[in-house]
């Protein structure tokens, strides 16, 4: 029942679900990582917010590229009969794992405004922190909010159907 109520059922709902998660994630993760890189002050935060729209576009592209590999990886780790929470946590873990690999490099390029080898040279120093931040934001903030919105949408849809009958 939780799968049915808390997850998207069609492409329109999937678009809403991805939009909610990606907007929340980008507006929290990008400034946080930038502040860890440069320093926690209002100027750094402002600079991070300036590039957020470009990061958001790259996040959407990376979500679309990593969705199927993350689902495949999730299927290798978890069984179909495992709990809803187990599926959500493992899928989030796999998705964030793949996305954080790409976005550790792409996000740096967007943030500094040029393509350099720096994020590749420093990948193994920066990726674990970026992964931890992204996973925490996804599992504790973005995903729960998006699932709550889906649940409320489905409850409203069910009430409309019941009223029509």
N, C-alpha and C positions, 0 to 999 in steps of 0.2 A: 504494500500500500504506500509506503514512503517513497518508493521509486516513482510511483504513479503521481503522487501529490506534489513532491518536492523537486522534480526534475522536468525539463522541457519535454513536451509531447510532439511538437512539430517544428518546422523551420522558423516560423514567426517567434515562437517561444524561445527557441534556441538563440535567435538573434538578440532578443531581450536579455536572456540569461548571460550571454557573452558580453553584451554591452554593460550590464550592471557590474559584473566581475572585473572587466577590463578597466572601466572608469575608476572604480574604487581602488583597484590595485595600482594603476599608474599614478594616481594622485597621492598615494601613500608611499609606494616602493621607490619610485624615481627620486623624489626629494630626500627620502631617508638615506638611500645609498649615496646620493650626491653629498649630503651633509657628512656622512661618514668619510667620504673621500677628501673633501675640501675643508670642512669645518661647519659647526652648527651656528649659523647666524642668519639674519634676515636677508642679507644680500645673496648668500649662497642659495637660500630657499627660493628667492625670487628668480634667480638664474635658472634653477631647476624647473620652476613652473613655466618658464619661457619655452623650454623644449618639450614639455609634457605632450602637447598635441602630436609632435613628430614621433615621440616614443609610443604614444597610444596607437598610431597607425602601424608602427612596426610590431607592437604587441598583437594586434588583430591578425596581421599576416603570419606571425609566428604561431599563434593559436591555431590557425587554419592548417599550417604546415605540420604541426606536432600532434594534432588531435588523433589521427589514426594510429601513429606509432605509440602514443601514450595509451590508447585503448588496447592495442596489441600487447604492450608491456604489462598493463594491468591484468589482462587475461592470463598472462603467464604466471602471475604472482598469486592471484586470488581465484577462488572457485565461485561458480555461479550461485551456489546456495549460501555463501557467506552473507553476513549481515549488511544492511544498507550502509551503516557507518564504516564498516570495513571497506566496502566498495568505494565510498566517497574518499576516505583517507588515502587509500592506495592509488586511486585514480588521480587525486590531487598531487600526491607525491610524485607519480610518474610524469604528470603534465608539467609541474614546476621544475622537476629535474631537467627535462628536455628543453623547456623554454628558458630556464636560467642559463643553460650552457650558451645558447645563441644570444640571449639578451645581455649577458655580461660583456660580450664583444660589441654587438650592434648598439647597445645603449651607450657605451663609452664613445663610440664613433659619433653618435648623434649629439651627445653631451658636449664633446670638445669641438664638434663641427668639422671633423676631418677623419679620413681613414688612415690609421697608423697601425704599426705592429705592437704598440704599447699594451692594448688589452690582451693580446695573445701572449706576449712575454710575461705578463703579470697574472695570467688567467688563474693559475692554481693558488695564488694568494688571495684573489678577490672573489672568485666564484663561490667558495664555501660560505662566506658571509652573505653574498647576494642570494644564494639559495636559501639560507636560513631565514633571512628577512622575508623573501617572497613566500616561502612555505608558511611562515607564521601568519602573514597578512591574509593569505588565501584560506588557510584552515580556520582561523579565528574570526576573520572580519568579512572578507569578500564573499566567500562561498556561503556562509550562513545567511547573509543578507539576501543573496540571489535566490537561495532555496526558500527563504521566507516569502519573498515576492512571488515565486512560482506557486507556492502553497496557497497564498491568498488569491492569486489569479484563478487557480483551479477551483477553489471554494466558491468564488463568485460565479464561475462558469457552471458549476454544478447546481447552484441555486437558481440560475436562469433556466437551466434545463428542467429542474423540478417545477418551477413556476409555469413553464410552458405545458407541462403534462397535466 
